[in-house]
Structures are given as C-alpha cells and as structure tokens.
Amino acid sequence: MYHKYNIGGVRATPNTTASPPLTTTKTLGQNSARKSRLCAASNAAARRLSKELESEKQVAREDAWAKVSILELEINAAMRDLDFERRREVKRCQGKTYASGNTTDILFHYGGDTSTLC
C-alpha cells in the first residue's frame, strides 16, 4: 500500500523526507529599503504620539488653570465676606465704646487690633 503525505507544502512518501519549500533570499538593497521604510513608519508613529501627548498635556494645563481660577474666586469671595463681617463687628464695637467715651484707651490697650474687641 502506497500513501502520500503533504508535509510543508511538499508531497512525500513515508520512506522519503520532505524538504521545506524554497525561499528567495533578499538582496542587501531590498533589506535596507525595508529597514528605512520601517524606520520612517516608526518615526511617524513617534511624532504622532508625541503630538497627542502634547495635546493631552495642554488640555490638562487648561483644566488645572480653570480649577485654580475657580479657587481664586472662592478665596476672594471668602475674604470679602470676612472683611465685611470684620467691619460690621468693628462698627458694632465702636458704637459701644463711643457710648462709654474711652475709644482710644481701648484701642491703645489692644494695640490697635480691633478683632478682639467686644
């Protein structure tokens, strides 16, 4: 009985060995051209990734500045509120001290700091 096998693209019988299919060898010029195409493609990919990274960094910077601006506005509003409350308290306390007639003695005693009055 005679069987044929297909090994690696070459027909072989059980008693013979199959050799791999022949491959063509590339010349040195073909290899260097292929390498330069691969190098150019990888350089283009690196430039594209670099541009994407810069774009993402710019978005992150703008986001951070927006958050800083919001915080600055909140800080300014809080300081304005505190200043308003301080002035209101000073006016309230000054009304009491004016009634007693010794405003300068009290301010001298506290070193001019009216935050601890009343």
TALIN-V423316 format. One record per residue. N is the residue number from 1. SS is DSSP state (h for helix, s for strand, l for the rest). D_LAST is the distance of its C-alpha to the last C-alpha in Angstrom with 1 decimal. Layout:
BEGIN
n:N ss:SS d_last:D_LAST
n:N ss:SS d_last:D_LAST
END
This chain:
BEGIN
n:1 ss:l d_last:119.2
n:2 ss:l d_last:117.4
n:3 ss:l d_last:113.6
n:4 ss:s d_last:111.6
n:5 ss:s d_last:107.9
n:6 ss:s d_last:105.4
n:7 ss:s d_last:103.5
n:8 ss:l d_last:101.1
n:9 ss:l d_last:102.9
n:10 ss:s d_last:106.3
n:11 ss:s d_last:108.9
n:12 ss:s d_last:110.2
n:13 ss:s d_last:112.6
n:14 ss:l d_last:112.0
n:15 ss:l d_last:114.3
n:16 ss:l d_last:112.7
n:17 ss:l d_last:109.4
n:18 ss:l d_last:107.1
n:19 ss:l d_last:105.8
n:20 ss:l d_last:102.5
n:21 ss:l d_last:102.7
n:22 ss:l d_last:103.2
n:23 ss:l d_last:100.1
n:24 ss:l d_last:100.2
n:25 ss:l d_last:98.7
n:26 ss:l d_last:96.5
n:27 ss:l d_last:97.3
n:28 ss:h d_last:94.9
n:29 ss:h d_last:94.1
n:30 ss:h d_last:93.1
n:31 ss:h d_last:90.8
n:32 ss:h d_last:89.0
n:33 ss:h d_last:88.7
n:34 ss:h d_last:87.2
n:35 ss:h d_last:84.8
n:36 ss:h d_last:83.7
n:37 ss:h d_last:83.1
n:38 ss:h d_last:81.0
n:39 ss:h d_last:79.1
n:40 ss:h d_last:78.4
n:41 ss:h d_last:77.3
n:42 ss:h d_last:74.9
n:43 ss:h d_last:73.5
n:44 ss:h d_last:73.0
n:45 ss:h d_last:71.2
n:46 ss:h d_last:69.0
n:47 ss:h d_last:68.1
n:48 ss:h d_last:67.3
n:49 ss:h d_last:65.1
n:50 ss:h d_last:63.4
n:51 ss:h d_last:62.7
n:52 ss:h d_last:61.3
n:53 ss:h d_last:59.0
n:54 ss:h d_last:57.8
n:55 ss:h d_last:57.2
n:56 ss:h d_last:55.2
n:57 ss:h d_last:53.2
n:58 ss:h d_last:52.4
n:59 ss:h d_last:51.2
n:60 ss:h d_last:49.0
n:61 ss:h d_last:47.5
n:62 ss:h d_last:46.8
n:63 ss:h d_last:45.3
n:64 ss:h d_last:43.0
n:65 ss:h d_last:41.9
n:66 ss:h d_last:41.2
n:67 ss:h d_last:38.9
n:68 ss:h d_last:37.2
n:69 ss:h d_last:36.7
n:70 ss:h d_last:35.2
n:71 ss:h d_last:32.8
n:72 ss:h d_last:31.9
n:73 ss:h d_last:31.3
n:74 ss:h d_last:29.1
n:75 ss:h d_last:27.0
n:76 ss:h d_last:26.7
n:77 ss:h d_last:25.6
n:78 ss:h d_last:22.9
n:79 ss:h d_last:21.7
n:80 ss:h d_last:21.7
n:81 ss:h d_last:19.8
n:82 ss:h d_last:17.1
n:83 ss:h d_last:17.0
n:84 ss:h d_last:16.8
n:85 ss:h d_last:13.9
n:86 ss:h d_last:12.1
n:87 ss:h d_last:13.2
n:88 ss:h d_last:12.2
n:89 ss:h d_last:8.5
n:90 ss:h d_last:8.8
n:91 ss:h d_last:10.8
n:92 ss:h d_last:8.6
n:93 ss:h d_last:5.8
n:94 ss:h d_last:9.1
n:95 ss:h d_last:10.5
n:96 ss:h d_last:8.4
n:97 ss:h d_last:9.1
n:98 ss:h d_last:12.6
n:99 ss:h d_last:13.2
n:100 ss:h d_last:12.7
n:101 ss:l d_last:14.8
n:102 ss:l d_last:13.4
n:103 ss:h d_last:12.0
n:104 ss:h d_last:14.5
n:105 ss:h d_last:13.9
n:106 ss:h d_last:10.3
n:107 ss:h d_last:11.6
n:108 ss:h d_last:14.7
n:109 ss:h d_last:13.1
n:110 ss:l d_last:11.5
n:111 ss:l d_last:14.7
n:112 ss:l d_last:13.7
n:113 ss:l d_last:11.8
n:114 ss:l d_last:8.8
n:115 ss:l d_last:8.7
n:116 ss:l d_last:6.6
n:117 ss:l d_last:3.8
n:118 ss:l d_last:0.0
END
